[in-house]
Amino acid sequence: MLAGPGRRENSAEHSWHLAMMAVTLGEHAPPGTDIGRVTAMVLLHDLVEIDAGDLFVYADDAQQARQEEAERAAADRIFALLPPDQAASLRGLWDEFEERRTPEARFARGLDRLQPMLANLAAGGGTWKEHGITADRVLAKVRLIEDGSHSLGCYARNLVDRAVRDGLLAPAPS
């Protein structure tokens, strides 16, 4: 994502954005969601991603599969460096995020999908324009946002509509 004129967002900025989103958008999480766990999940997810390398969210299925394998290997290596009790606890949070098996994990994954949308809007279309991404491809990612938060999912759908209307995102092919 672009972080300023001609500059891409770095991993620290992305992690900070997600942690701040967890804190400030917590009211949109399902009732009873532990925002501290959400924040830990997004930070641990990004730690592993920093080690494995990041992948464009709209990469093809083969690239996605290779990325998942690289991230699992990175998680295995990183968490093995910790004392066993801490390794088990933090690896459990990472696995929970990846598997989206709790409300916290689904909300965290939704935030991870919402943040790049906001960055693309702020960058005048950003990587959407750069890579010719269409609204249908973005809406496919919005499903993860909706899975974590109905209200943020509605907000994301409205953002897509606005982005198409404003020429920041190409409409879905007919």
C-alpha positions, 0 to 999 in steps of 0.5 A, a space after each residue: 500500500 502507498 503510505 505517502 507520495 510514491 512511498 509504500 507502507 512498511 510492515 511496522 506501519 501496517 501493524 500499527 494501523 491494524 493495532 489502532 484499528 482493533 482499539 478504535 473499531 472494537 465497538 464493531 466487534 461481536 459482543 464479548 470480543 476480547 480486543 486485547 486478543 484481537 490486537 495480539 493476533 494482528 501483531 503476531 500475524 504480521 510478525 510471521 508475515 514479515 519473516 515469510 514476506 508479504 503477498 499481494 492480497 489479489 495474488 493467484 491461488 498458486 501464489 496464495 498456497 506458496 505464501 501459506 506454506 512459507 508463513 507456516 514455516 516462518 511461524 514454526 521457526 519463530 515460535 520455536 525460539 521462545 520458551 515452551 509455554 510462551 511459544 504455545 500461547 503465541 502460536 495458538 493465537 497465530 493459529 487461531 487467527 489463520 483458522 478464523 475459529 473464534 469471533 476474535 480471529 474473524 474480527 482480526 482477519 476482517 480488520 486485516 482486509 479492511 485496512 488495505 481498502 482504506 489505504 487504497 482509497 487514501 492513495 487515490 486507487 493505489 494498487 487497485 489502479 496499478 494492478 487493474 483490480 475490479 470491484 468484484 475482486 474487492 467484494 470477494 475480500 469483503 466477505 472476510 470483513 463481514 464474517 468478523 463484523 456485520 457493520 464493518 462489512 456494510 461499511 466496506 461494501 459502501 466503500 467499494 460502491 464509492 470507489 467505483 463511483 469516484 473512479 478509484 476502482 474499476 467496476 466488475 466486468 459485465 
